[in-house]
Amino acid sequence: MAKVRRTRPLTVEAKSHIELAADRLLYLYLDPEAKEMQHIGSYELPSEQQVENVVEMCRALLFPGYAGPDVARLSQGDLRDLVRTRVAELRSALQRQVYRAIHHKRQQAGGLSELECEHCASAADEITDRFLVKLPTMRDQCRDDLRAAFEGDPAASGLDEILFCYPGTYAITVYRIAHALLLEGAVVVPRMMTELAHRRTGIDLHPGAQIGKSFFIDHGTGVVIGETTVIGDRVRIYQGVTLGALSVPQGEARPVPGVRRHPKIEDDVVIYANATILGGDTVIGQGAVIGGNAFVTTSVPAGSRIPGSSRTQRPP
């Protein structure tokens, strides 16, 4: 029989350390220069668990049976009722998280103090309803991504294997959901969605990136695609690829809104493993192939072949 280990009672010294740590933390919470490091109040923040639930609800509508509860052996009428029910449940769950994020941002900016905000609720309603209308378009986008994965990977036995097993497909699907939500005006929640996919797959896709149709990420681990990246149609990339900014803002400097900091990848480009492409002025021309471990900071003409481990850089 296993021996039950009893918790030792706290000593006077241990209690004093607890009190000291608590008092110091409370003092720091009141520091006006660090007010953004805590959220102590009555209004609610977006919930990571609920945002993940929203993602899975979306996936269940995009890939019924492969994601979410089983839908086998349902009549057409029962299936219609089920889909309507799931869309209604998604609307309720998503609207609440979108509302919480908008409300938090207004509270943070000092724009209101009410525990409930009608303006925020109306904005969340509109964003959510516009997003729901986009679900059929997202399914079409995901179908093209799945076909690109099957055509691009001879090891794939079928679309079912890709849906079940491929981290790139999961990450791209979550990106499609988050990007559509971001375009409708949602804040914080889209980035939470792609970060959940990042943790699960090791693929970091910013929801602000613009990615065309039939996109395929093979293997995927370590892929990074920045916020202002523009990717055309039928682009294929491999693990470890970075599409990043050439410089990082220092101190209080922030990027100028609307200025692209990340590269543009035109149609039908292939980028092999661990290649790095940086800079908002860098354009990889249509049909170019970037070899593995290449380091590129200047534009590449259409149809070019950049060998692996090469360095294609603009002059200093």
N, C-alpha and C positions, 0 to 999 in steps of 0.2 A: 504494500500500500504506500502510495506516494506521501511524502512528508509535507504537511502544510506549513508554509513559512509565514509566520506572523509578522505584521508590519511593526517595526520598532516605533515606540512613541517618540515624538519630537523632543529634542533637548531644548533647554532654554536658549542656548546659543543658536540652534537652528531656527527657532521662532524669531529671534532677533534679526537673523539674516533675511527671513521672509518679509518681516515688517520693513526693513531697510530697503529691500528691492522694490516692494510695492510703493513705498513713499516716494522713492526716486522716480519710478515710472509715472506716477500720478503728477509729479512736478513737471516732468517732461511733456506730458499730455497737454498741459496748460501753456506751453511755449508757443506763442503766435507764429514763430518762424517755422514751426513743424506741424502746423494744424492739418496739412494735407496728408500726414502720415497716419492719421487715425480717423475713424468714423464713429463718433459717439453721439448718438441721437436716436430719435424715435422713428424716423422714416427709414424705409428699407432699401438696401442695396440689391443689385442683381445677384442672383444665386447661381454659383458655379454648377451646382447639382441640377438645378432646374434648367439652366442653359444647355447642359449636356442632354437632359431629357428632351428638350425642344429639338436638338439636332437629331436624336434618334427617332422622334416623331416624324420629322421631315424625311429621313431616310426610309422609314416604313411606308410613306406615301410614294416615294420615288421608286423604291424597290420592294414592293409588297411580297412577303414571304421570305425574301433574303434578309430583310431587316424588319424588326418588330415582331409581333405575335403572328402565328400561323394563320393563313387565310385560305387554306386548302378546302375543297369540297363545299364551296359556297355557291348558291344560285346567283344569277345576275342581279336579282332584286336584293338579296341579302348583302351582296358585295357593294351595291350602290349605297345601301344604308350604312354599312360599315365605313365606307370611304367618307361619307358625309359626317358621320360621328367623329372620325379621326381628324378631319379638317376642322370641325368645331372645337375639338379638344386642343388641337394645335393653336388655333386662334386665341383661345383663352390663356394658354400657358405662355405663348410668345408675347401677347399684348402686355401681360403683367411684367415680364422681364424688360421689355422695351420701355414701359412706363417707369419702372424703377430706375433705369439708367438715365433717362431724360430728367426725371425728378431730382436725382442725385446731382447731375451736372448743374441744374439751376440752383439747387441749394448750395452747392460748392461755390458758385459764382456770387452768392449773396443775393440772388434775384427773388427769393421768396422764403417764407418761413412756415407755410402751412404744411400740415402733415399729409394732406391730400391736395392735389393741384388739378383743377379741371382742364387747364391749358395742356398740361403734360398728358393727361388721360386722352384728350382729343387727338393730340399729335400721335400718341401710341396707337390709337384706333386706326388712324389714317395710314400710318406706316405698315401696320400689320395687315390691313385689308389689301393694300397695294402689293405687299409681298405674297399673299396667298394666291393672287391672280397670276403670279409669275411661276407657280409650281409646275404647270405643264411645260413651260419653256425650259425650266431647269431639268425636267426629265429628258427632254430632247437633247440638251447639252450633255447630260450624263450618258445618254445612249451613244453619242458620238465619241465621248471619251473612252467608253468601254470598247467600242469597235477599234479605236486607235490602239488601245492596249493589246487587244487580241492580234491585230495585224502587226504590231511592233514587237511582239514577244513570241518567238516560235515555241517556247516552253509552255505557253498557256494552252491548256486542254479545252478551254471553253470559257464563255462569259461567266458561267457559274463559279468557276475557280477564281476568276478575277474578282468577282464581287465578294467572295468569301475571304480571299487570302491576300490581295494585293494592297499594300499600304499606300501606294501612290493613288490608287483609285479612291480609297477612303478619304485621303487628304484633299484630293481635287473636288470630290463631292461636297465636303464640308466647306471648302473655299467657295464653290458655286452658291451654296446657301448663304454664307456670310457676305459675299460680295453683293448678292441681290438685296440683302437686308441693308447693307451699308448705303447702296445707291438710293434707297428709299428714305434715308435720313436717320437710321438708328445709330446710336452711339454706344461705345463700350462693348455691347453684346456681340457684334460681329467679330471683334478682336478676341473676345473670350472663346468664341466658337473655334477659330483657327488655332488658338493656343491649345485647346483641348486636343485637336488633331495633331498638333506638333508634339505634345507629350506622348501620344499613343504611337506615332509613326516615326518621329524624328525628322519630319518634313515641315518646314516653316514657311507657309504661304501667307503673305499679308493680304487681308481682304480687300485692300485698296488697289492691288495690282489688277491690270487689265489683261485677261487671258482669253485667247480666241478658242475656236472649236477644235475638237479632236486633239486634245492635249494629253500627252502620255509621259509619266514619270516612271522609269524602270528602276526597280530596287528601292531607291528613294532616300535612304538614310542620309541625313546631313544636307539635304537640299535646302537652300535659302533663297527666297524670292522677295525682294523688297517692295515697299509700298507703291512706288511710282513706276515700277516695271511695266512695260507693254510687250505682250507676247502675241504673235499672230496665230494663224491656223496651222494645224498639223505639225506642231513643234514637239520634238522628243528630247528629253533630257534624262541623264543618269545620276546615280548617287553622288553626293558630295558637291554638286554644282552650286555655285553662288552667283546670283545676279544681284549685285549690291551697289552701294554708293561709293564714289571715289574718295570722298572725304566725309568726316564725321564732325558735326557742329561742336564747337568747344565752348565751355562756360555757359553763358545765358543765351548764346546765339541759337536761333531756331530756324529750320528750313523755311524758305519763302513759299507760301501756299501757291500751288499751281506750277511750280518749277520742278521739272523732272530730275531726279537725282540718280535714277537707276536706268539700266540700258533698255534699248528697244530691240526685240528679237523678231525679225520678219518671218513670213510664212515658210514652212518646210525646212526649218533649221534643225540640225541635230547637234546636241552638245554632250560630249562624252564625260565620263566620270572625273570628278574633282576639278573640272575647269572653273576658272574664276573670271567673270566678266563684270567690269565696274564702270560706272560713270553715266550721267544723264545724257551726255552727247554721244555715247557709244551706240552705234547701230550695227547689228549683225544682219547682213543682207540676205535676201531670200535664197533659200537652198544651200546656205553655207554649212560647213561641217567644222565644228570646233573639237580638236582632239583632246584626249584626257590630259589633265594637269596643266593645260594651257592657261596663261595669264594674259588677259586682254583688257586694255584700257583705251583702245582707239577703234574706230569703225572698221568693219570688215566688208569688202565688196560682195555682192551677190554671187553665189556659186563658188566662193573661195573654199579652200581646204587649209585649215590651220593645224599643223602637226601637233601631236601631243608634246607636253612639256615645253612648248615654245613661249616666248614672251613678246606680245605685240602691244607696245606701249606708245603713247604720245610723247613727244620730246618734253624734257623738263622745262 
